[in-house]
Amino acid sequence: MYRADLDEPHTFRPGVETLETRLFAPEDIPFGEIAFSAITVVLQLLVEDLQAGRFRVHQGVIDKKEGFSPSDPNGYELRDHVGVLTTVPTPDPSTSSSVN
């Protein structure tokens, strides 16, 4: 995953493998509706970094817990996680309108 800014006029559309695309403010991300735990992990780390006013490059392993479905937000463990702080500017969460 990569973090990026969406250029004006903020136009975007679903790709061939996507049924729907929307933008969310960090506090409005519907974590319970996300289909894949990897996306949940990435978005949680992004929100954590935005709230802390920093940007880190993350690496780790997402292990599925046995017996959990791929869409269960509690069905994974993040192990060997490393978050390396960078000097890349992080937007102010109070002025950042959304994440994709």
C-alpha positions in Angstrom: 0.0 0.0 0.0 1.1 3.5 -0.6 -0.1 6.8 0.8 -0.7 9.6 -1.7 -2.5 12.9 -2.1 -5.4 13.0 -4.6 -5.0 15.9 -7.0 -7.8 18.5 -7.7 -10.5 18.1 -8.8 -10.5 14.9 -6.7 -11.9 12.7 -9.4 -11.6 8.9 -9.1 -13.6 5.8 -10.0 -13.6 2.1 -9.3 -11.3 -0.1 -11.3 -12.1 -3.4 -13.0 -11.9 -5.4 -9.7 -13.8 -2.8 -7.6 -17.6 -2.4 -7.3 -17.6 0.8 -5.4 -15.1 3.5 -4.3 -15.7 6.3 -1.7 -13.6 8.6 0.3 -13.8 8.7 4.1 -12.6 11.0 6.8 -10.4 8.9 9.2 -13.0 8.9 11.9 -15.6 7.6 9.5 -13.8 4.6 8.1 -16.2 1.6 8.4 -13.7 -0.9 9.8 -16.3 -3.5 10.4 -17.3 -3.5 6.7 -13.8 -3.9 5.2 -13.5 -7.2 3.3 -9.8 -8.0 3.9 -7.8 -7.8 7.2 -4.7 -6.5 5.3 -6.7 -3.4 4.4 -7.9 -3.0 8.0 -4.4 -3.2 9.3 -3.1 -0.7 6.8 -5.9 1.8 7.5 -5.5 1.5 11.3 -1.8 2.2 11.0 -2.5 5.2 8.7 -5.1 6.6 11.1 -2.7 6.1 14.1 0.0 8.0 12.2 -2.4 10.8 11.2 -3.5 11.2 14.8 0.1 11.3 16.0 1.1 13.8 13.4 3.8 11.6 11.9 4.3 9.3 8.9 6.0 6.0 9.2 6.8 3.3 6.7 5.4 0.0 8.0 6.5 -3.5 7.5 5.2 -6.6 9.2 3.4 -9.9 8.7 -0.3 -10.3 8.9 -1.2 -13.8 10.2 -4.7 -15.1 9.9 -6.0 -16.7 13.1 -7.2 -20.2 12.5 -11.0 -20.5 12.3 -11.6 -16.9 11.4 -12.9 -15.7 8.0 -10.8 -13.4 5.8 -13.2 -10.5 6.5 -13.3 -10.8 10.3 -11.6 -7.7 11.7 -10.5 -9.7 14.8 -9.2 -12.6 12.7 -5.6 -11.6 12.4 -2.4 -10.9 14.3 0.2 -8.4 13.2 3.7 -9.7 13.9 7.2 -8.5 13.4 5.8 -5.0 12.8 8.3 -2.2 12.3 7.3 1.4 11.8 10.1 3.6 10.6 9.6 7.3 11.1 10.3 9.3 7.9 10.7 13.0 7.2 7.8 12.9 4.7 5.3 15.6 5.7 2.2 14.3 7.3 -1.1 16.3 6.7 -2.7 17.8 9.7 -5.7 15.5 10.5 -7.9 18.5 11.2 -7.4 19.8 7.6 -7.1 16.4 5.9 -10.5 15.8 4.4 -10.3 12.1 3.7 -8.5 8.8 3.0 -9.2 6.4 0.3 
